[in-house]
Amino acid sequence: MIKSLYCQRFKRPVHVTRHARERMAERRIAEALLLELLEKGEPRYKDSERLWIAMNVTGRQDNLICAAVVLEDRLVVKTIMHHFCWEE
């Protein structure tokens, strides 16, 4: 179970949806890696509230790792993707 997380970058607590937790388990993405992704990954905004955050992770063959998130009173992680490609 995901413990309480806080993202310094966005100054908000983090809520990981059930769907995102399931994807993390399937893709072997630990809580520590999720937090590193949120803090250090490259953000790209869809609008003022929705964005993707992605980064390469050394040693993984399924890069880029990406989180789809929503900025509310907390940072809501909707899903976690791998083999991600930015749309141009």
Buried (B, 14 or more C-beta within 10 A) or exposed (E): EBEEBEBEEBEBEBBBBEEBBEBBEEBEBEBEBBBBBBEEBEEEEEEEEEBBBBBEBEEBEEBBBBBBBBBEEBBBBBBBBBEBEEEE
